[in-house]
Structure formats: C-alpha cells, structure tokens
Amino acid sequence: MRYGAPALAEGDRARLWRLMRFTALVEIGAGLLAVAVGMALAPVIAPRLGISGAALDYVVPYSLAILMTVRTTPAGYLQLLRKFKLLGLHHAVMPTCRLIGALFVTALGFGLTGFIVVWLLSSIAESVSLWIMGWWVARTHDPDASLFATISADAPGIRAENPGLFRFMAFANADTTFAELSPRIALLAVGWMLGPAAAGLFSIAQRATVIIAQPAQILAQAAYTEFAHLIASGGRGSSLRKALFGSIGLSMLAALPFVALIAYFSREVVVVLGGEAFAGAAGLTIWLLGGRMIMLPAPQLSSALIALGHAGSSMSANIVSSLVALPLLPLALHHYGLIGSGYFAVFESALALAALLVLCLRMTASGMPRTELQPIE
C-alpha cells in the first residue's frame, strides 16, 4: 500500500507488479522460515506450559498454522483496489471452516485429533483463500499482468523505484510484531508462572474480548487504503487528521454494542465460550475489556503513521510501551495472581495509546510525509 498507491495513481502497472512479486517472495520465504522456527521451538516450550501426552504429538505439525499469516501481499493488493467486500468475505473463511469442521468432528466422534486437524486446515484455508481472491481479481483487473515472472528480472529496479523500501519493510514488520507481541507473551507468562489452568482462564478471557477489537482492525485496513490514496494525491495535515479521527470514531461506535454486551454479561460470555469451569475468568474479562477499549484507536493511528512513511515511529511507540511495560508483568502476576494480568493489560494499553497519539499528532501537524531516505528520529 505505501509504495503501490503512488504507482497505481501514476498508472504504472509494471512497477506495481514488480513490487507485488517481490513482496510475495519475501513474505512466502519469511513464512516458511517462521514455520521451521516454530517446529524447532514448540517441543521445547510446550512441556513447560503443561502440554504433555498425546497433545504434545500435535505441537510440531500444528506449527504449519503459522501459514495463516502469510497473506498480506494479496490483502494489500485487494485494499489497493478497494475490494473491501472480498476482504470482508475473507474474514468469514476461517470461522466458517471451523464451524463446519467442528460439527462434522462432533457428529463422527473424532475427538481431540479431529478438532486439531480442523483448526489447522482452517488456518491454512484462511491464507490460501486470500491468495486465490487476489489472483482472481488480478486476472480480472489486469489480465496482461505477469504474475509469475522471475524476481531476478525485477531486482535491479525495485530499490530504485521504491526508495527506502527495504528499511520500510523492516520497520513495518517490526511494528506489527511488537504490536502483537504483548498478548502472546502475556499468555505464555501466565502459563509459565501460574500453570496451565490459569493460562486457560486467561485465554478464555482474551477470546471473550477480542471481538471488540475486530471492527477497529477491519476499519483500519480500509482506512490505511484511504490514507495512502489521500497522501498520494497530495492530501496533508488537516484533511488527513479529519479522515483519521473519523475512522477512529466509526471504530468506537462499531465496538460499542459488543463492549456493553461483554461488560454486562461477562460471566455468561466466558461460560458459553469455555463452560462452567471457566466462570472464574469473568472478573479478568472486565479488565482485559478495559485494555481493549483503550487500544481501539491504535490500529488507525498506526495506519496513519505508516501511510505517512513513519513506520519507524509507529514501531518505536510499540517498542517503548513493550520495553517499559513487559518487565512489570511478572511482578503483577507474582503480587496479584491472575488478575494482575488484567491490571497489566490496562496499564500497557494506556501507555501504548499515549505514545501513538503523541507521535501521530506530531507527524500530521507538519502536513508533510516523511522522505524514506531521511534517518529515523
């Protein structure tokens, strides 16, 4: 999106496709490397988290589920062309596959093995389906495009055509990594320090609240598209801020019904998700809900910074909040037990949002996008 929007605005389809082929190769290569790392580390980490016996046999092959994240190239292409209906349809692929598979497994009595297979195949389907959608749109929208040309032919011109591309990719990827790091580390820390039962309660509480973040994430994808097109066409300063805060307002309105539902029926929600044994997660759910609410504007703020070319600034906000907050998580768990993870979630969310908001206000105030060849401040 950052480099494709100007190419599309200028009508330079060849440049766009050279960029697409390159990013696809990088993404697929990184995905395969991530799967290999997951397979290597999973057997070491799993026993410490209370995974043993038959379940341990599935840890290594389930690392293939990492492939569900290998889909940002087609997602970016569909965003670039404003194919939001297809992107919305794609969000239903994995839950639909899981629902159908779960009904099938339950009816035939395949047990845990069946559910694990269904969850793995659903994760892979999420990635494959988006690549298929992207390929179909590409063949329809640009039938003369060379989808499978060799990267070696593109390599000499990619850096010249897209100044700062490699650094931008590194910072944008690091930004996403640090933004998603905290909830995953929190779950691992709870399991490591308090045991698998506490990790189960924490996981259910997380799942009960994740739904309020999804509208913001979906709208942030659409917003990033508009930010990129706006900047490519010369939109700066006040116009960008207007679009940014309008998008944030829509995200908060979209999340409001879910916030009210979870706040008033937290116990009922966690029981529906995990059964009566997980009713103890209700109190933690309220704290995690607070953290999610605080972070609702974050995806749009990050999108605006990245669209302006300030991926390093967005990443810095996430790194600072992680470095400052994460060391406090073990202390919170030690002194307050499981509910300490809820206190930590609220504190870290407030810190991350404050950093993103200050940076975004500062960068949009100048009214000018960053030149990628400038050093990161």
PASEZA-177907 format. One record per residue (C-alpha): x, y, z; residue in three letters; residue number from 1. Coordinates in Angstrom, 2 decimals, padded with zeros to 5 digits. Example, Ala and Ser with C-alpha at 12.3 -4.5 7.8 and 13.67 -1.06 7.14 Angstrom:
REM residues 2
012.30,-004.50,007.80,ALA,1
013.67,-001.06,007.14,SER,2
//
This chain:
REM residues 377
000.00,000.00,000.00,MET,1
002.73,002.51,000.92,ARG,2
004.56,002.11,-002.42,TYR,3
001.76,000.63,-004.52,GLY,4
-000.63,003.59,-004.15,ALA,5
001.70,006.05,-005.93,PRO,6
002.38,003.50,-008.69,ALA,7
-001.34,002.93,-009.17,LEU,8
-002.06,006.68,-009.10,ALA,9
000.54,007.18,-011.84,GLU,10
-000.86,004.30,-013.88,GLY,11
002.45,002.44,-013.74,ASP,12
001.14,-001.14,-013.63,ARG,13
004.52,-002.69,-014.47,ALA,14
006.09,-001.03,-011.44,ARG,15
003.20,-002.19,-009.24,LEU,16
003.60,-005.79,-010.35,TRP,17
007.36,-005.78,-009.86,ARG,18
006.69,-004.62,-006.30,LEU,19
003.98,-007.28,-005.80,MET,20
006.15,-010.15,-007.00,ARG,21
008.99,-009.04,-004.74,PHE,22
006.86,-008.67,-001.60,THR,23
005.18,-012.03,-002.29,ALA,24
008.56,-013.75,-002.47,LEU,25
009.75,-012.10,000.75,VAL,26
006.52,-012.95,002.56,GLU,27
006.44,-016.60,001.50,ILE,28
010.10,-017.05,002.38,GLY,29
009.61,-015.47,005.80,ALA,30
006.53,-017.61,006.39,GLY,31
008.39,-020.83,005.68,LEU,32
011.22,-019.72,007.97,LEU,33
008.70,-018.97,010.72,ALA,34
007.19,-022.45,010.37,VAL,35
010.66,-024.00,010.68,ALA,36
011.40,-021.95,013.82,VAL,37
008.03,-022.88,015.30,GLY,38
008.65,-026.57,014.70,MET,39
012.07,-026.32,016.32,ALA,40
010.97,-024.42,019.44,LEU,41
007.50,-025.87,020.07,ALA,42
008.70,-029.17,021.61,PRO,43
010.95,-027.20,024.00,VAL,44
008.33,-024.69,025.15,ILE,45
005.20,-026.87,025.16,ALA,46
006.07,-029.11,028.17,PRO,47
006.77,-026.03,030.32,ARG,48
003.24,-024.80,029.54,LEU,49
001.66,-028.04,030.71,GLY,50
001.22,-029.62,027.26,ILE,51
002.03,-033.29,027.51,SER,52
000.95,-036.75,026.46,GLY,53
-000.98,-037.12,023.21,ALA,54
-001.38,-033.35,022.84,ALA,55
002.40,-032.96,022.65,LEU,56
002.44,-035.06,019.46,ASP,57
000.43,-032.38,017.67,TYR,58
002.63,-029.42,018.64,VAL,59
005.16,-029.74,015.80,VAL,60
002.74,-030.33,012.90,PRO,61
000.44,-027.59,014.21,TYR,62
003.27,-025.14,013.56,SER,63
002.01,-025.20,009.96,LEU,64
-000.84,-022.99,011.22,ALA,65
001.68,-020.14,011.09,ILE,66
000.99,-020.14,007.34,LEU,67
-002.31,-018.37,008.11,MET,68
-000.29,-015.16,008.49,THR,69
001.23,-015.48,005.00,VAL,70
-001.38,-013.42,003.16,ARG,71
-000.51,-009.73,003.46,THR,72
000.54,-009.34,-000.19,THR,73
-002.88,-010.28,-001.63,PRO,74
-004.58,-008.40,001.22,ALA,75
-002.63,-005.26,000.33,GLY,76
-003.49,-005.65,-003.35,TYR,77
-007.21,-006.00,-002.60,LEU,78
-007.04,-002.97,-000.30,GLN,79
-005.27,-001.02,-003.01,LEU,80
-008.14,-001.73,-005.40,LEU,81
-010.72,-001.09,-002.64,ARG,82
-012.13,-004.62,-002.84,LYS,83
-013.45,-004.44,000.70,PHE,84
-016.36,-006.80,000.06,LYS,85
-013.92,-009.59,-000.74,LEU,86
-011.83,-008.72,002.32,LEU,87
-014.97,-008.84,004.45,GLY,88
-015.90,-012.19,002.93,LEU,89
-012.42,-013.47,003.68,HIS,90
-012.84,-012.74,007.40,HIS,91
-015.61,-015.36,007.42,ALA,92
-013.49,-018.12,005.84,VAL,93
-011.73,-019.43,008.95,MET,94
-014.70,-019.31,011.39,PRO,95
-016.96,-020.91,008.77,THR,96
-014.46,-023.72,008.16,CYS,97
-014.10,-024.26,011.90,ARG,98
-017.85,-024.34,012.46,LEU,99
-018.49,-026.84,009.68,ILE,100
-015.48,-028.92,010.70,GLY,101
-016.46,-028.89,014.38,ALA,102
-019.98,-030.12,013.56,LEU,103
-018.51,-032.86,011.38,PHE,104
-015.99,-033.94,014.05,VAL,105
-018.66,-033.94,016.77,THR,106
-021.08,-035.99,014.68,ALA,107
-018.46,-038.63,013.85,LEU,108
-016.80,-038.64,017.26,GLY,109
-013.24,-037.95,016.08,PHE,110
-012.35,-036.26,019.37,GLY,111
-009.34,-034.04,020.03,LEU,112
-007.46,-035.22,016.95,THR,113
-010.33,-034.23,014.71,GLY,114
-010.61,-030.76,016.23,PHE,115
-006.86,-030.15,015.90,ILE,116
-006.94,-031.18,012.23,VAL,117
-009.95,-028.94,011.57,VAL,118
-008.30,-025.96,013.29,TRP,119
-005.08,-026.49,011.32,LEU,120
-006.83,-026.82,007.96,LEU,121
-008.99,-023.78,008.72,SER,122
-005.89,-021.70,009.42,SER,123
-004.30,-022.77,006.14,ILE,124
-007.59,-022.11,004.29,ALA,125
-007.55,-018.53,005.61,GLU,126
-004.27,-017.88,003.83,SER,127
-004.91,-019.87,000.65,VAL,128
-008.36,-018.32,000.11,SER,129
-006.96,-014.79,000.15,LEU,130
-004.24,-015.66,-002.36,TRP,131
-006.93,-017.14,-004.60,ILE,132
-009.05,-013.98,-004.26,MET,133
-006.05,-011.81,-005.07,GLY,134
-005.17,-013.94,-008.11,TRP,135
-008.76,-013.85,-009.38,TRP,136
-009.00,-010.06,-009.02,VAL,137
-005.62,-009.63,-010.70,ALA,138
-006.66,-011.72,-013.70,ARG,139
-009.88,-009.72,-013.97,THR,140
-008.49,-006.27,-013.29,HIS,141
-005.15,-006.55,-015.08,ASP,142
-005.21,-009.57,-017.44,PRO,143
-001.90,-008.64,-019.04,ASP,144
-000.02,-008.68,-015.76,ALA,145
002.79,-011.19,-015.46,SER,146
002.01,-012.83,-012.13,LEU,147
004.80,-015.38,-012.08,PHE,148
007.75,-013.66,-013.72,ALA,149
011.13,-014.33,-012.16,THR,150
012.17,-011.99,-009.37,ILE,151
015.70,-011.80,-010.75,SER,152
014.39,-009.72,-013.63,ALA,153
012.78,-007.28,-011.18,ASP,154
015.53,-007.00,-008.60,ALA,155
017.71,-004.27,-010.18,PRO,156
014.87,-001.77,-010.41,GLY,157
012.95,-002.48,-007.22,ILE,158
015.15,-000.42,-004.90,ARG,159
015.48,002.46,-007.38,ALA,160
011.71,002.57,-008.00,GLU,161
010.85,002.37,-004.30,ASN,162
013.34,004.41,-002.23,PRO,163
013.68,003.14,001.31,GLY,164
011.62,000.01,000.59,LEU,165
013.78,-002.48,002.48,PHE,166
014.06,-000.31,005.57,ARG,167
010.35,000.44,005.44,PHE,168
009.54,-003.29,005.24,MET,169
011.78,-004.00,008.22,ALA,170
010.22,-001.26,010.35,PHE,171
006.64,-002.04,009.32,ALA,172
007.14,-005.72,010.11,ASN,173
008.77,-004.93,013.44,ALA,174
005.88,-002.58,014.25,ASP,175
003.34,-005.35,013.66,THR,176
005.45,-007.83,015.61,THR,177
005.71,-005.62,018.69,PHE,178
002.03,-004.65,018.49,ALA,179
001.05,-008.32,018.59,GLU,180
003.80,-009.41,020.97,LEU,181
002.28,-008.39,024.29,SER,182
-000.91,-010.52,024.32,PRO,183
001.06,-013.58,023.25,ARG,184
003.81,-013.04,025.80,ILE,185
001.18,-012.40,028.46,ALA,186
-000.41,-015.80,027.79,LEU,187
002.98,-017.52,027.86,LEU,188
003.94,-015.70,031.06,ALA,189
000.69,-016.70,032.79,VAL,190
001.19,-020.32,031.78,GLY,191
004.85,-020.26,032.79,TRP,192
004.30,-018.69,036.22,MET,193
000.79,-019.79,037.24,LEU,194
000.33,-023.05,035.35,GLY,195
-001.91,-024.33,032.54,PRO,196
-005.19,-023.85,034.45,ALA,197
-004.52,-020.11,034.84,ALA,198
-003.42,-019.92,031.20,ALA,199
-006.75,-021.48,030.22,GLY,200
-008.68,-018.85,032.18,LEU,201
-006.58,-016.08,030.66,PHE,202
-007.06,-017.46,027.14,SER,203
-010.85,-017.59,027.56,ILE,204
-010.89,-014.02,028.88,ALA,205
-008.83,-012.90,025.89,GLN,206
-011.17,-014.63,023.46,ARG,207
-014.19,-013.05,025.13,ALA,208
-012.82,-009.56,024.49,THR,209
-011.07,-009.93,021.13,VAL,210
-014.34,-009.34,019.27,ILE,211
-014.39,-005.65,020.19,ILE,212
-011.00,-005.13,018.52,ALA,213
-012.02,-006.74,015.23,GLN,214
-014.16,-003.85,013.88,PRO,215
-011.26,-001.47,014.55,ALA,216
-008.80,-003.75,012.77,GLN,217
-011.06,-004.19,009.75,ILE,218
-011.77,-000.47,009.53,LEU,219
-008.04,000.24,009.92,ALA,220
-007.38,-001.80,006.77,GLN,221
-009.87,000.31,004.85,ALA,222
-008.56,003.49,006.50,ALA,223
-004.98,002.70,005.52,TYR,224
-006.09,002.40,001.92,THR,225
-007.72,005.82,002.08,GLU,226
-004.77,007.36,003.91,PHE,227
-002.37,006.05,001.26,ALA,228
-004.53,007.31,-001.62,HIS,229
-005.05,010.65,000.16,LEU,230
-001.32,011.17,000.67,ILE,231
-000.52,010.01,-002.88,ALA,232
-002.93,012.64,-004.21,SER,233
-001.46,015.42,-002.08,GLY,234
-003.73,015.27,000.98,GLY,235
-001.91,016.50,004.08,ARG,236
-002.39,017.96,007.55,GLY,237
-005.98,018.77,008.46,SER,238
-007.53,016.58,005.75,SER,239
-005.55,013.59,006.96,LEU,240
-006.46,014.27,010.59,ARG,241
-010.12,014.55,009.67,LYS,242
-010.03,011.17,007.94,ALA,243
-008.05,009.67,010.84,LEU,244
-010.33,010.77,013.67,PHE,245
-013.43,010.00,011.61,GLY,246
-012.17,006.44,011.21,SER,247
-011.45,006.19,014.95,ILE,248
-014.98,007.39,015.74,GLY,249
-016.51,004.76,013.48,LEU,250
-014.40,002.04,015.11,SER,251
-015.54,003.02,018.58,MET,252
-019.20,003.15,017.51,LEU,253
-018.91,-000.27,015.88,ALA,254
-017.40,-001.74,019.06,ALA,255
-019.87,-000.14,021.48,LEU,256
-022.59,-002.85,021.33,PRO,257
-020.02,-005.58,021.98,PHE,258
-018.49,-003.61,024.85,VAL,259
-021.89,-003.28,026.51,ALA,260
-022.67,-006.97,025.95,LEU,261
-019.42,-008.20,027.46,ILE,262
-019.48,-005.70,030.34,ALA,263
-022.95,-006.72,031.50,TYR,264
-022.75,-010.43,030.73,PHE,265
-019.07,-011.26,031.25,SER,266
-019.79,-014.41,033.24,ARG,267
-022.31,-015.70,030.73,GLU,268
-019.94,-014.99,027.83,VAL,269
-016.99,-016.91,029.29,VAL,270
-019.25,-019.82,030.27,VAL,271
-020.57,-020.02,026.71,VAL,272
-017.01,-019.99,025.38,LEU,273
-015.43,-022.42,027.82,GLY,274
-018.05,-023.98,030.05,GLY,275
-018.87,-023.56,033.72,GLU,276
-015.32,-024.46,034.71,ALA,277
-014.14,-021.14,033.24,PHE,278
-016.63,-018.91,035.08,ALA,279
-013.73,-017.64,037.19,GLY,280
-012.43,-015.74,034.15,ALA,281
-015.33,-013.25,034.32,ALA,282
-013.51,-010.75,036.56,GLY,283
-010.36,-010.86,034.43,LEU,284
-012.51,-010.37,031.32,THR,285
-013.61,-006.94,032.58,ILE,286
-010.02,-005.79,032.98,TRP,287
-008.99,-007.12,029.57,LEU,288
-012.07,-005.43,028.12,LEU,289
-010.79,-002.15,029.53,GLY,290
-007.43,-002.70,027.87,GLY,291
-009.11,-003.47,024.54,ARG,292
-011.25,-000.34,024.76,MET,293
-008.23,001.86,025.39,ILE,294
-006.48,000.39,022.33,MET,295
-009.40,000.81,019.90,LEU,296
-007.83,003.90,018.22,PRO,297
-004.39,002.25,017.92,ALA,298
-004.82,000.48,014.54,PRO,299
-005.89,003.71,012.83,GLN,300
-003.10,005.72,014.45,LEU,301
-000.52,003.16,013.30,SER,302
-002.06,003.11,009.81,SER,303
-001.77,006.90,009.54,ALA,304
001.87,006.87,010.67,LEU,305
002.81,004.09,008.28,ILE,306
000.94,005.70,005.36,ALA,307
002.96,008.88,006.03,LEU,308
006.15,006.84,005.86,GLY,309
006.74,006.91,009.62,HIS,310
006.73,003.15,010.15,ALA,311
009.75,003.65,012.42,GLY,312
007.75,006.00,014.63,SER,313
004.84,003.56,014.93,SER,314
007.27,000.79,015.75,MET,315
009.02,003.00,018.32,SER,316
005.75,003.58,020.16,ALA,317
005.10,-000.16,020.36,ASN,318
008.68,-000.94,021.35,ILE,319
008.74,001.70,024.09,VAL,320
005.44,000.54,025.56,SER,321
006.59,-003.10,025.42,SER,322
010.01,-002.43,026.93,LEU,323
008.55,-000.30,029.72,VAL,324
005.52,-002.44,030.48,ALA,325
006.52,-006.08,029.89,LEU,326
009.03,-006.27,032.77,PRO,327
006.14,-005.36,035.07,LEU,328
004.05,-008.37,034.01,LEU,329
005.91,-010.98,036.12,PRO,330
005.72,-008.61,039.10,LEU,331
001.97,-008.15,038.63,ALA,332
001.44,-011.92,038.37,LEU,333
003.60,-012.54,041.44,HIS,334
001.86,-009.97,043.67,HIS,335
-001.75,-010.17,042.44,TYR,336
-002.03,-013.57,040.78,GLY,337
-004.04,-014.00,037.58,LEU,338
-005.95,-010.71,037.99,ILE,339
-002.57,-008.98,037.80,GLY,340
-002.51,-009.74,034.08,SER,341
-005.66,-007.60,033.78,GLY,342
-004.06,-004.70,035.65,TYR,343
-001.06,-005.04,033.35,PHE,344
-003.25,-005.03,030.21,ALA,345
-004.86,-001.71,031.15,VAL,346
-001.53,-000.09,032.04,PHE,347
000.24,-001.24,028.88,GLU,348
-002.68,-000.23,026.64,SER,349
-002.76,003.27,028.12,ALA,350
000.99,003.63,027.66,LEU,351
000.93,002.40,024.05,ALA,352
-002.01,004.58,023.07,LEU,353
-000.45,007.68,024.62,ALA,354
002.78,007.11,022.68,ALA,355
000.95,006.53,019.38,LEU,356
-001.33,009.53,019.86,LEU,357
001.53,011.94,020.64,VAL,358
003.53,010.73,017.64,LEU,359
000.56,010.84,015.28,CYS,360
-000.44,014.37,016.30,LEU,361
003.14,015.48,015.85,ARG,362
003.61,013.89,012.43,MET,363
000.28,015.03,011.00,THR,364
000.78,018.57,012.31,ALA,365
003.68,019.09,009.93,SER,366
001.43,018.27,006.98,GLY,367
004.26,016.58,005.10,MET,368
005.04,012.89,004.59,PRO,369
008.36,011.53,005.60,ARG,370
011.06,011.06,002.98,THR,371
012.14,007.48,003.43,GLU,372
015.80,008.34,002.85,LEU,373
015.91,010.51,005.98,GLN,374
017.29,008.90,009.16,PRO,375
014.80,007.63,011.69,ILE,376
014.47,010.06,014.55,GLU,377
//
